[in-house]
């Protein structure tokens, strides 16, 4: 009895499977569904034949034997169809991904066979190289010969190697320089004994030419700025020469009045030396490394300027110095330019005191810096004036002002890696502070 019940149970299961396959026909591929339905039909037939054979129908035995032979064949066909469907789906998915990649990737990508012929390429490639066609040699597609790329392709075609990246310059048939950036790597392919090649090629001619244009523009801009600076320097030098002419005029007046001839001649020669140094600095401007710099005693430079400054200021103004006469303060710089800065600060203080008075000039060492302070008790300045004070050609004076004195001072300080600050209040005066780095530790002089 047991075998009969098992056959009936198997028959029920097979019939249920047939119903499921029939009702789920849209979820199963057609070929697989047909094979599976035939297989289940054979199973149903086999179970029916076994039941009939048990019931005494001898002809059913022959039918059961034939079905038992056909069922394994149908199982094999079913498994083959399932495998074929799976592999076909995988191939279709890979093809779709490759098609999407070739259509959407924004760079020029191509696949080459071992003989460097195109087998597939991206939409960006076809836009960049209009002569492209499947099977076309790469050399015919490129707008200019690329020997380095050809050598890399020959090397990759013989063996698997790491990706190769390079930039290459070439000339097209019209003699125009073209620039390319490319990456190649080898890929194993089941249809070829030798590896195929993946090539990413980007023409960067426009970018290179644009960069060169920007470089030329930057050079021209620097040249224009330098010429503008030369103009400012010339105007500033004219401003300083005017101060030196005042010194020479004062010394000449002293000679006419029968004053100390030796002292007057000494002042005139000092002014002429300063003027010569300024002229030399202007002639050397723009030649890197030609402005003479050396270690110098900033204290001595300031002290030596006192007589010159007194002549520049006249009778109603006086420089009062607070400087340690026995202590050297060494800085590294250009003597004429530093004299130029001090002279401009003092004359600016004089112009801020129309009623005369004392100009306080002090020098002290603070840490690793020397600080020069020039203080006046003049009219002071507002916040708006302080914001524009160092701008070229900005002046609060009448037509006699050039607006270049303080701009020159700031340029000199920056040349010497220093800093300049100021404090000012309307009606109370102004204090300028220049800080310069010490060249070496201050040392006492004999």
C-alpha positions as CSV (number, residue, x, y, z in Angstrom):
1,X,0.0,0.0,0.0
2,X,2.8,2.4,0.8
3,X,4.2,2.7,-2.7
4,X,0.7,3.4,-4.0
5,X,0.3,6.3,-1.6
6,X,3.7,7.7,-2.5
7,X,2.8,7.6,-6.2
8,X,-0.5,9.4,-5.5
9,X,1.4,12.0,-3.4
10,X,4.0,12.5,-6.1
11,X,1.1,12.8,-8.7
12,X,-0.5,15.5,-6.6
13,X,2.7,17.5,-6.2
14,X,3.5,17.3,-9.9
15,X,-0.1,18.5,-10.8
16,X,0.3,21.4,-8.3
17,X,3.7,22.3,-9.9
18,X,2.1,22.3,-13.3
19,X,-0.6,24.7,-12.1
20,X,2.0,27.0,-10.6
21,X,4.1,27.0,-13.8
22,X,1.0,27.7,-15.8
23,X,-0.2,30.6,-13.6
24,X,3.3,32.1,-13.3
25,X,4.0,32.0,-17.0
26,X,5.0,35.7,-17.1
27,X,7.6,35.3,-14.4
28,X,9.5,32.5,-16.2
29,X,11.1,32.8,-19.6
30,X,9.1,31.1,-22.4
31,X,11.7,28.5,-23.3
32,X,12.3,27.5,-19.7
33,X,8.6,27.4,-19.0
34,X,7.9,25.1,-22.0
35,X,10.7,22.7,-20.9
36,X,9.6,22.8,-17.3
37,X,6.0,22.2,-18.2
38,X,6.9,19.2,-20.4
39,X,9.1,17.8,-17.6
40,X,6.2,18.1,-15.1
41,X,3.8,16.5,-17.6
42,X,6.2,13.5,-17.9
43,X,6.3,13.2,-14.1
44,X,2.5,13.3,-14.0
45,X,2.3,10.6,-16.7
46,X,4.9,8.4,-14.9
47,X,3.0,8.6,-11.6
48,X,-0.3,7.8,-13.4
49,X,1.3,4.8,-15.1
50,X,2.7,3.5,-11.8
51,X,-0.7,3.8,-10.2
52,X,-2.4,2.0,-13.1
53,X,0.3,-0.7,-13.1
54,X,-0.4,-1.3,-9.4
55,X,-4.2,-1.6,-10.2
56,X,-3.4,-4.5,-12.6
57,X,-3.1,-2.8,-16.0
58,X,0.0,-4.4,-17.5
59,X,0.3,-2.0,-20.4
60,X,1.0,0.7,-17.9
61,X,4.3,-0.9,-17.1
62,X,5.6,-0.2,-20.6
63,X,4.4,3.4,-20.4
64,X,6.2,3.9,-17.0
65,X,9.4,2.5,-18.4
66,X,9.4,4.9,-21.4
67,X,8.6,7.9,-19.2
68,X,11.5,7.0,-16.9
69,X,13.8,7.2,-19.9
70,X,12.4,10.6,-21.1
71,X,12.4,12.3,-17.7
72,X,16.2,12.6,-17.2
73,X,16.5,13.9,-20.8
74,X,14.0,16.6,-20.0
75,X,15.8,17.4,-16.8
76,X,19.0,17.9,-18.7
77,X,17.3,20.1,-21.2
78,X,15.8,22.2,-18.4
79,X,19.1,22.7,-16.7
80,X,20.8,23.6,-20.0
81,X,18.0,26.2,-20.7
82,X,18.4,27.7,-17.2
83,X,22.1,28.0,-17.6
84,X,21.7,29.5,-21.1
85,X,19.2,32.1,-19.8
86,X,21.5,33.0,-16.9
87,X,24.5,33.5,-19.1
88,X,22.5,35.4,-21.7
89,X,21.2,37.7,-19.0
90,X,24.8,38.3,-17.7
91,X,26.0,39.1,-21.2
92,X,23.1,41.4,-21.9
93,X,23.8,43.2,-18.6
94,X,27.5,43.6,-19.3
95,X,26.7,44.8,-22.9
96,X,24.2,47.4,-21.5
97,X,26.7,48.6,-18.9
98,X,29.4,48.9,-21.6
99,X,27.0,50.7,-23.9
100,X,26.0,53.1,-21.1
101,X,29.7,53.7,-20.3
102,X,30.6,54.4,-23.9
103,X,27.7,56.7,-24.3
104,X,27.9,58.7,-21.1
105,X,31.6,58.8,-20.1
106,X,32.8,62.4,-20.9
107,X,36.3,61.4,-22.0
108,X,37.5,59.8,-25.2
109,X,37.8,56.0,-24.5
110,X,38.5,53.3,-27.1
111,X,39.1,49.5,-27.1
112,X,41.8,48.3,-29.5
113,X,42.6,44.8,-30.7
114,X,46.2,43.5,-30.6
115,X,46.8,45.1,-34.0
116,X,45.8,48.5,-32.7
117,X,42.5,48.6,-34.6
118,X,39.4,50.1,-33.0
119,X,36.8,47.6,-31.7
120,X,34.7,50.0,-29.7
121,X,34.8,53.6,-28.6
122,X,32.8,56.1,-26.6
123,X,30.6,58.8,-27.9
124,X,33.1,61.4,-26.7
125,X,35.8,59.6,-28.7
126,X,33.7,59.8,-31.9
127,X,33.1,63.5,-31.3
128,X,36.8,64.2,-30.8
129,X,38.1,62.0,-33.6
130,X,35.6,62.1,-36.5
131,X,37.5,59.6,-38.7
132,X,36.8,56.8,-36.2
133,X,35.2,53.6,-37.4
134,X,35.2,50.0,-36.0
135,X,38.2,48.2,-37.5
136,X,40.0,51.4,-38.4
137,X,43.7,51.6,-37.5
138,X,44.4,54.0,-34.7
139,X,47.1,55.8,-36.7
140,X,44.6,56.7,-39.3
141,X,42.2,58.1,-36.7
142,X,44.6,60.3,-34.8
143,X,45.0,63.9,-36.1
144,X,48.8,63.8,-35.5
145,X,51.3,61.0,-35.1
146,X,52.1,60.0,-31.5
147,X,55.3,57.9,-31.5
148,X,55.4,57.4,-27.7
149,X,51.8,56.1,-27.8
150,X,52.7,53.7,-30.6
151,X,55.6,52.3,-28.6
152,X,53.5,51.9,-25.5
153,X,50.8,50.0,-27.6
154,X,53.4,47.7,-29.0
155,X,54.7,46.9,-25.6
156,X,51.2,46.3,-24.2
157,X,50.3,44.0,-27.1
158,X,53.2,41.6,-26.3
159,X,52.4,41.2,-22.6
160,X,50.3,42.4,-19.7
161,X,51.9,45.4,-18.0
162,X,50.9,48.2,-15.7
163,X,48.9,51.1,-17.1
164,X,51.1,53.7,-18.9
165,X,50.3,57.5,-18.6
166,X,52.0,60.2,-20.6
167,X,51.6,63.6,-22.2
168,X,52.9,64.0,-25.7
169,X,53.4,66.9,-28.2
170,X,53.2,66.4,-31.9
171,X,52.5,68.4,-35.1
172,X,49.6,67.8,-37.5
173,X,49.8,67.9,-41.3
174,X,49.5,71.7,-41.2
175,X,52.4,72.1,-38.9
176,X,50.3,73.1,-35.9
177,X,51.5,71.9,-32.5
178,X,49.0,69.5,-30.8
179,X,49.2,68.2,-27.3
180,X,47.7,65.0,-26.0
181,X,47.4,63.2,-22.6
182,X,46.8,59.5,-22.8
183,X,46.5,56.4,-20.6
184,X,46.7,52.8,-21.9
185,X,46.4,49.4,-20.2
186,X,46.2,45.8,-21.4
187,X,43.2,43.6,-20.9
188,X,42.9,39.8,-21.4
189,X,40.2,38.8,-23.9
190,X,38.9,35.3,-24.6
191,X,38.7,35.9,-28.4
192,X,42.4,37.0,-28.7
193,X,45.6,35.2,-27.7
194,X,47.3,38.5,-27.2
195,X,45.8,41.1,-24.8
196,X,43.6,43.9,-26.1
197,X,44.1,47.5,-25.0
198,X,42.0,50.1,-23.3
199,X,43.0,53.6,-24.4
200,X,41.9,56.9,-22.9
201,X,43.1,59.8,-25.1
202,X,42.4,63.5,-24.4
203,X,43.6,66.4,-26.6
204,X,44.8,69.2,-24.3
205,X,45.9,71.6,-27.0
206,X,43.4,74.3,-26.0
207,X,44.3,74.0,-22.3
208,X,48.0,74.2,-23.0
209,X,47.6,77.2,-25.3
210,X,45.3,78.9,-22.8
211,X,47.9,78.3,-20.0
212,X,50.7,79.7,-22.2
213,X,48.4,82.7,-22.9
214,X,47.8,83.2,-19.2
215,X,51.5,83.0,-18.6
216,X,52.3,85.6,-21.2
217,X,49.5,87.8,-19.9
218,X,50.9,87.4,-16.3
219,X,54.4,88.4,-17.6
220,X,53.0,91.4,-19.4
221,X,51.0,92.4,-16.3
222,X,54.1,92.1,-14.2
223,X,55.9,94.2,-16.7
224,X,53.2,96.8,-16.7
225,X,53.1,96.9,-12.9
226,X,56.9,97.2,-12.9
227,X,56.7,100.2,-15.2
228,X,54.0,101.7,-13.0
229,X,56.3,101.2,-10.0
230,X,59.1,102.8,-11.9
231,X,56.8,105.8,-12.5
232,X,56.0,106.0,-8.8
233,X,59.7,105.6,-8.0
234,X,60.6,108.4,-10.3
235,X,57.9,110.6,-8.8
236,X,59.0,109.7,-5.3
237,X,62.6,110.4,-6.3
238,X,61.5,113.8,-7.6
239,X,59.9,114.4,-4.2
240,X,63.1,113.5,-2.4
241,X,65.3,115.5,-4.7
242,X,63.1,118.5,-3.9
243,X,63.9,118.0,-0.2
244,X,67.7,117.7,-1.0
245,X,67.5,120.9,-3.1
246,X,66.1,122.6,0.0
247,X,69.2,121.4,1.9
248,X,71.5,122.7,-0.8
249,X,69.6,126.0,-1.0
250,X,69.8,126.4,2.8
251,X,73.6,125.8,2.6
252,X,74.0,128.2,-0.3
253,X,72.1,130.8,1.7
254,X,74.4,130.2,4.7
255,X,77.4,130.9,2.3
256,X,75.8,134.1,1.0
257,X,75.2,135.3,4.6
258,X,78.9,134.7,5.4
259,X,78.2,131.7,7.7
260,X,80.5,128.8,8.4
261,X,81.8,128.0,5.0
262,X,83.1,124.5,6.0
263,X,79.9,123.5,7.6
264,X,77.8,124.7,4.6
265,X,80.0,122.9,2.1
266,X,79.8,119.7,4.2
267,X,76.0,119.9,4.2
268,X,75.9,120.5,0.4
269,X,78.3,117.5,-0.2
270,X,76.2,115.3,2.1
271,X,73.0,116.2,0.1
272,X,74.8,115.6,-3.2
273,X,76.0,112.2,-2.0
274,X,72.4,111.3,-0.9
275,X,71.1,112.5,-4.3
276,X,73.7,110.4,-6.1
277,X,72.8,107.3,-4.1
278,X,69.1,107.9,-4.9
279,X,70.0,108.2,-8.6
280,X,72.0,105.0,-8.5
281,X,69.1,103.2,-6.8
282,X,66.8,104.3,-9.6
283,X,69.2,103.2,-12.3
284,X,69.5,99.8,-10.6
285,X,65.8,99.3,-10.1
286,X,64.4,96.3,-11.8
287,X,67.7,94.4,-11.9
288,X,67.5,91.6,-9.3
289,X,70.2,91.7,-6.8
290,X,71.8,94.9,-8.0
291,X,70.6,97.2,-5.2
292,X,73.5,97.1,-2.8
293,X,72.7,95.8,0.7
294,X,75.0,95.3,3.6
295,X,75.0,95.2,7.3
296,X,74.9,98.8,8.6
297,X,74.5,100.7,11.9
298,X,71.0,102.1,11.8
299,X,71.7,104.3,14.8
300,X,74.6,105.9,13.1
301,X,72.6,106.4,9.9
302,X,69.8,108.3,11.9
303,X,72.3,110.4,13.9
304,X,74.2,111.4,10.7
305,X,70.9,112.6,9.2
306,X,70.3,115.1,12.0
307,X,72.1,118.0,10.4
308,X,70.6,117.3,7.1
309,X,67.1,117.1,8.6
310,X,67.6,120.4,10.5
311,X,68.4,122.1,7.2
312,X,65.3,120.6,5.6
313,X,63.0,121.7,8.4
314,X,64.1,125.3,8.6
315,X,64.1,127.7,11.5
316,X,60.6,127.0,12.9
317,X,61.0,123.2,13.3
318,X,63.6,121.2,15.2
319,X,64.4,117.5,15.4
320,X,64.8,116.2,18.9
321,X,66.5,112.8,19.0
322,X,66.4,110.2,21.7
323,X,69.1,107.8,20.6
324,X,71.8,105.9,22.6
325,X,75.0,107.3,21.0
326,X,77.1,104.4,22.3
327,X,75.1,101.5,21.1
328,X,75.2,100.1,17.5
329,X,72.0,98.8,16.1
330,X,72.8,96.7,13.1
331,X,70.3,96.0,10.3
332,X,70.8,94.6,6.8
333,X,69.7,96.9,4.0
334,X,70.3,99.7,1.6
335,X,71.6,102.8,3.2
336,X,70.2,105.3,0.6
337,X,66.7,103.7,0.8
338,X,66.6,103.9,4.6
339,X,67.7,107.5,4.5
340,X,65.0,108.1,2.0
341,X,62.4,106.7,4.4
342,X,63.6,108.7,7.4
343,X,63.7,111.9,5.4
344,X,60.2,111.4,4.2
345,X,58.8,110.7,7.6
346,X,60.4,113.9,9.1
347,X,59.4,116.1,6.2
348,X,55.8,114.7,6.5
349,X,55.9,115.6,10.2
350,X,57.1,119.1,9.4
351,X,54.2,119.6,6.9
352,X,51.7,118.5,9.6
353,X,53.0,121.3,12.0
354,X,52.4,124.6,10.0
355,X,53.0,126.6,13.2
356,X,56.4,125.0,13.9
357,X,57.5,122.9,16.9
358,X,59.7,120.0,17.8
359,X,59.6,116.6,16.0
360,X,60.5,113.8,18.4
361,X,62.7,111.1,16.8
362,X,63.6,108.0,19.0
363,X,65.3,104.7,18.4
364,X,65.1,101.7,20.6
365,X,65.6,97.9,20.4
366,X,62.5,95.8,21.2
367,X,63.3,92.0,21.1
368,X,64.8,91.1,17.8
369,X,63.7,94.4,16.1
370,X,64.8,98.0,16.1
371,X,62.0,100.5,16.3
372,X,62.1,104.0,14.9
373,X,59.4,106.5,16.1
374,X,58.7,109.8,14.5
375,X,56.3,111.9,16.6
376,X,54.8,115.3,15.8
377,X,52.3,117.5,17.6
378,X,50.6,118.7,14.4
379,X,47.0,118.6,13.1
380,X,46.6,114.8,13.2
381,X,44.3,113.0,10.8
382,X,40.9,111.4,10.6
383,X,40.1,107.7,10.2
384,X,39.2,108.2,6.5
385,X,42.6,109.8,5.9
386,X,44.4,107.0,7.7
387,X,42.8,104.4,5.5
388,X,44.2,106.0,2.4
389,X,47.4,107.4,3.8
390,X,49.8,105.0,2.0
391,X,48.0,105.0,-1.4
392,X,50.1,106.5,-4.2
393,X,49.3,110.1,-5.0
394,X,47.0,110.5,-2.1
395,X,47.6,113.8,-0.3
396,X,45.9,116.2,2.1
397,X,48.2,119.1,1.1
398,X,47.6,121.7,-1.6
399,X,49.1,121.5,-5.1
400,X,52.6,121.3,-3.6
401,X,52.0,117.8,-2.3
402,X,52.8,114.8,-4.5
403,X,51.1,112.1,-2.3
404,X,54.2,109.8,-2.7
405,X,56.2,110.4,0.5
406,X,54.5,107.8,2.7
407,X,54.0,105.4,-0.2
408,X,57.8,105.4,-0.6
409,X,58.3,104.9,3.1
410,X,56.1,101.8,3.1
411,X,57.9,100.5,0.0
412,X,61.3,100.9,1.7
413,X,60.0,99.2,4.9
414,X,58.6,96.2,3.0
415,X,61.8,95.9,1.0
416,X,63.6,95.4,4.4
417,X,61.1,92.9,5.7
418,X,59.8,95.4,8.3
419,X,56.5,96.9,9.3
420,X,55.1,100.4,9.7
421,X,52.2,101.5,12.0
422,X,50.8,104.9,13.1
423,X,48.7,106.5,15.8
424,X,47.0,109.8,15.1
425,X,44.3,112.0,16.7
426,X,42.9,115.1,15.2
427,X,44.5,118.2,16.8
428,X,46.9,116.0,18.9
429,X,49.5,114.9,16.4
430,X,50.7,111.7,14.8
431,X,53.3,109.0,15.6
432,X,54.8,106.7,13.0
433,X,56.6,103.6,14.1
434,X,58.9,101.6,11.8
435,X,60.2,98.2,12.9
436,X,63.1,96.5,11.2
437,X,64.6,93.1,12.0
438,X,68.0,93.2,13.6
439,X,70.9,91.8,11.6
440,X,72.7,90.6,14.7
441,X,72.6,91.1,18.4
442,X,73.4,94.7,19.4
443,X,77.0,95.2,20.5
444,X,78.6,98.0,22.5
445,X,81.0,100.2,20.6
446,X,84.2,101.5,21.8
